[in-house]
Amino acid sequence: MNSRSHCRVLCFGEVLWDCLPSGRLPGGAPLNVAYHLARLGADAVMISAVGADALGDEMLGYLVSRGLNTEFIARHRRLPTGVVTVALSAGGQPSYTIEEGVAWDDIGGDGEWRAALSGADALVFGSLAARTAANRATLEELLAAQLPLRLMDVNLRAPFDERDRVVAFASRADWIKLNDDELERLTARKPAHGKWPDNLLPAIEAFAELAGCPRVCVTCGARGAVLWNDGAFVSATAPAVKVRDTVGAGDAFTAALVHSLLKTPGDARGILERACALGALVASLPGGQPDYDPQGISGMSGDRLRIE
């Protein structure tokens, strides 16, 4: 799909501070995806907004220090920088309290983001940022641009998890990525009796029909993940790691998925294995944007990805 050495991926949605028990960290699923795409060598372009406040200054300074493109992160003069309180269970599973009326609720009103479309290979967008009418209007314009690859990352966070809205935007995507819990919630189908991953097939088929999108990726935590591509079904197991926390692990998976879909689109199993391994690596490290050396992850263009 992309013969250039680098791919340009637009990531639309929330930029915010995750307030964890251990301290404050930059977060937001689209920002996490952009961070890991950049680590993989992509030109990751974040389309979002922060406040004209101290937290916004700190966020932009951090992103610049990490080499991320901040050209299309607007400064909102009326709304503050977004904040989310994250609580972790004993097993490292996060729960979230998401503030409303923040800068990322009003992305793209000035229209300057349209310049980011030039030369873009892909768009990654989530369901959470679609909670406001302003963002839905910008997202509609982005989707109308007909980029080569459009991936929706379902991110059901109550109370911003309206099924009809998720399905409406899913129908505009080329690929949909969601986890097995979200699959069950959106289809009202529990996994069928039988062995994983075949027991997921009825729900995946139902969701693909519901969303009008024949390409679906479902993550299943420590078990691994599956790809459903218009009836072709591929699965991969996740490498065993000691989980530090799962914050951002799914976003790292998404980044590797998008990167591989652009670079090696015909290698379904390799795409899935690379995504599973990067997600597992991030789960073994603290926070959603941990430091790691991408050169220490082997097999990115060949066989199974291994964590070293």
NUPARO-813265 format. One record per residue (C-alpha): x, y, z; residue number from 1. Coordinates in steps of 0.001 Angstrom, whole numbers, plus 500000, padded with zeros to 6 digits. Example, Ala and Ser with C-alpha at 12.3 -4.5 7.8 and 13.67 -1.06 7.14 Angstrom:
BEGIN
    east   north      up  resi
  512300  495500  507800     1
  513670  498940  507140     2
This chain:
BEGIN
    east   north      up  resi
  500000  500000  500000     1
  502853  502351  500806     2
  506152  502106  498936     3
  507770  505005  500792     4
  510233  504329  503591     5
  508004  506243  506011     6
  504239  506307  506330     7
  502233  509313  507499     8
  499404  508506  509912     9
  496881  511000  511277    10
  495630  510285  514820    11
  492442  512131  515737    12
  491133  512490  519273    13
  491954  513092  522900    14
  495205  514449  524301    15
  495078  514516  528103    16
  496814  513831  531378    17
  496255  510414  532954    18
  496348  510835  536721    19
  497445  507409  537998    20
  498150  506385  541583    21
  501847  506684  540748    22
  501579  510191  539286    23
  500517  512150  536199    24
  501362  510842  532733    25
  500497  512005  529180    26
  497671  509914  527766    27
  494623  509518  525597    28
  494270  506514  523314    29
  494980  508387  520034    30
  498041  510047  521572    31
  499309  506684  522804    32
  498841  505309  519284    33
  500736  508269  517808    34
  503564  507794  520317    35
  504048  504131  519415    36
  503704  504791  515690    37
  506528  507306  515994    38
  508627  504718  517854    39
  508034  502347  514932    40
  509310  504948  512476    41
  506070  506404  511148    42
  505353  510105  510725    43
  502595  510267  513353    44
  500506  513452  513253    45
  498213  514179  516201    46
  495045  516195  515525    47
  493733  517403  518872    48
  493556  520349  521288    49
  494899  521327  524698    50
  494106  524333  526848    51
  495978  527620  526910    52
  497056  526728  530442    53
  500006  525329  532368    54
  498968  521712  531742    55
  498764  522469  528024    56
  502237  524028  528071    57
  503571  520986  529897    58
  501904  518584  527469    59
  503262  520279  524356    60
  506730  520501  525883    61
  506650  516800  526638    62
  505504  515872  523121    63
  508215  517982  521511    64
  510791  516297  523748    65
  509560  512931  522468    66
  509841  513990  518849    67
  506097  514051  518161    68
  504492  516401  515647    69
  502459  519048  517542    70
  501634  521281  514570    71
  497968  520296  514582    72
  497348  520293  518333    73
  495395  523520  518831    74
  495431  525715  521949    75
  491926  526278  523268    76
  491522  529629  525026    77
  488222  528775  526743    78
  488480  525093  527678    79
  491164  523538  529922    80
  493544  520695  529075    81
  491884  517312  529565    82
  492436  515219  532684    83
  491464  511604  533448    84
  491726  509915  536838    85
  492944  506332  536438    86
  492516  503692  539153    87
  494230  500314  538853    88
  492884  497017  540156    89
  495107  494482  541925    90
  495638  492837  538529    91
  496657  496090  536841    92
  493353  496670  535031    93
  492522  500393  534714    94
  489236  502203  535374    95
  488707  505811  534308    96
  486972  509011  535396    97
  486961  511275  532341    98
  486459  515026  532756    99
  484029  516748  530379   100
  484112  520241  528905   101
  487820  520097  528114   102
  489931  521219  525163   103
  489843  517916  523258   104
  486038  518141  523216   105
  486404  520887  520587   106
  488980  519762  518030   107
  489473  521390  514675   108
  487139  524342  514763   109
  489699  526626  513121   110
  490148  524222  510206   111
  493947  524369  510287   112
  494047  520561  510610   113
  493066  520242  506916   114
  496687  520880  505955   115
  497590  517599  507671   116
  495727  515629  504997   117
  498390  516246  502378   118
  500371  513046  501851   119
  498607  511151  504625   120
  498445  507362  504302   121
  496057  506572  507134   122
  493662  507925  509730   123
  493258  506404  513183   124
  490254  507592  515177   125
  488490  506404  518307   126
  484931  506396  519547   127
  485528  508475  522688   128
  486324  511762  520925   129
  483011  511485  519071   130
  481176  512342  522296   131
  480745  515985  521166   132
  479012  517462  518133   133
  482045  519650  517352   134
  484356  516652  517123   135
  481848  514632  515105   136
  481751  517437  512519   137
  485561  517443  512202   138
  485667  513663  512051   139
  483090  513629  509265   140
  485377  515877  507219   141
  488391  513677  507906   142
  486508  510550  506856   143
  485252  512259  503713   144
  488864  512748  502622   145
  489002  509043  501595   146
  492495  508277  502835   147
  493983  504902  501820   148
  493429  503396  505286   149
  490916  504412  507951   150
  490961  502474  511223   151
  488480  502960  514041   152
  489703  502016  517523   153
  486602  501331  519614   154
  487071  502716  523118   155
  483911  502213  525194   156
  484134  504403  528272   157
  480886  504917  530195   158
  478924  507125  529963   159
  480307  507898  526471   160
  479562  504498  524960   161
  476413  504947  522889   162
  476106  501883  520690   163
  474399  503616  517763   164
  477089  506290  517552   165
  479870  503705  517623   166
  478204  501690  514871   167
  477570  504772  512728   168
  481262  505713  512662   169
  482387  502095  512398   170
  480536  501886  509093   171
  482899  504557  507727   172
  486088  502643  508572   173
  488162  500204  506529   174
  489229  498357  509686   175
  487726  498243  513179   176
  489760  497266  516239   177
  488068  496416  519529   178
  488540  494068  522462   179
  486498  490981  523263   180
  484556  492749  526029   181
  483575  495547  523639   182
  482605  492965  521025   183
  480251  491321  523503   184
  478766  494643  524624   185
  478120  495870  521075   186
  476624  492615  519791   187
  474979  491399  523037   188
  476557  488019  522250   189
  478646  486086  524730   190
  481422  483936  523229   191
  479936  480730  521874   192
  480730  477351  523400   193
  483939  475923  522018   194
  487637  476552  521856   195
  489193  480003  521488   196
  489356  481654  519005   197
  486643  479847  517029   198
  484140  480650  519772   199
  484430  484345  518813   200
  483345  483791  515222   201
  479562  484217  515657   202
  479981  487545  517464   203
  482581  488821  514970   204
  480355  487941  512031   205
  477418  489669  513734   206
  479479  492784  514433   207
  480887  492958  510896   208
  477337  492843  509554   209
  476076  495365  512115   210
  478894  497824  511390   211
  478942  497256  507643   212
  482705  496717  507782   213
  484164  493369  506651   214
  487556  493829  508367   215
  487622  493476  512151   216
  490444  492931  514656   217
  489572  491702  518157   218
  492084  491709  521014   219
  491662  489170  523809   220
  494191  490229  526440   221
  496737  487594  527385   222
  495235  485103  524944   223
  496150  487117  521867   224
  494050  488516  519025   225
  492186  487639  515840   226
  491772  489230  512417   227
  488576  488831  510425   228
  489083  489962  506828   229
  485885  489439  504850   230
  485599  485835  506018   231
  489317  485030  506289   232
  490081  484304  509955   233
  493589  484451  511467   234
  494625  484294  515119   235
  497838  484831  517083   236
  498771  484267  520709   237
  500327  486939  522893   238
  503844  486453  524282   239
  503865  485678  528000   240
  505059  488651  530053   241
  504851  489807  533651   242
  502172  492509  533494   243
  503137  495812  535121   244
  499915  497520  534057   245
  497750  497365  530942   246
  497448  501142  530414   247
  498183  501818  526753   248
  498870  498193  525815   249
  495896  498121  523466   250
  497034  501400  521908   251
  500492  499982  521257   252
  498772  497019  519606   253
  496794  499448  517426   254
  499960  501306  516409   255
  501705  498109  515326   256
  498543  496957  513551   257
  498256  500160  511512   258
  501979  500299  510759   259
  501988  496708  509502   260
  498767  497130  507509   261
  500541  499920  505639   262
  503924  498259  505235   263
  503078  494554  504812   264
  499339  494436  504004   265
  499353  490877  502667   266
  500947  489254  505727   267
  497907  488787  507978   268
  499548  486479  510497   269
  502710  488571  510713   270
  500620  491725  511179   271
  498786  490159  514087   272
  501852  488656  515723   273
  503752  491941  515631   274
  500788  493781  517146   275
  500354  491175  519908   276
  504022  491322  520824   277
  504215  495105  521031   278
  501058  495184  523141   279
  502568  492590  525479   280
  505800  494554  525748   281
  503967  497726  526781   282
  501883  495775  529325   283
  505162  494721  530947   284
  506222  498368  531381   285
  504701  501240  533408   286
  502278  503682  531770   287
  500930  504056  528281   288
  504055  505663  526745   289
  507018  503843  528285   290
  510578  504091  527073   291
  511748  501176  524986   292
  514234  500666  522209   293
  512403  499688  519010   294
  515647  498112  517814   295
  515255  495642  520665   296
  512084  494291  519095   297
  513098  491887  516354   298
  511158  490552  513416   299
  509290  493747  512493   300
  509559  492939  508810   301
  509884  489182  508899   302
  508953  486360  511205   303
  507224  486386  514562   304
  508010  489459  516671   305
  509949  488555  519809   306
  510391  490534  523003   307
  514069  490563  523949   308
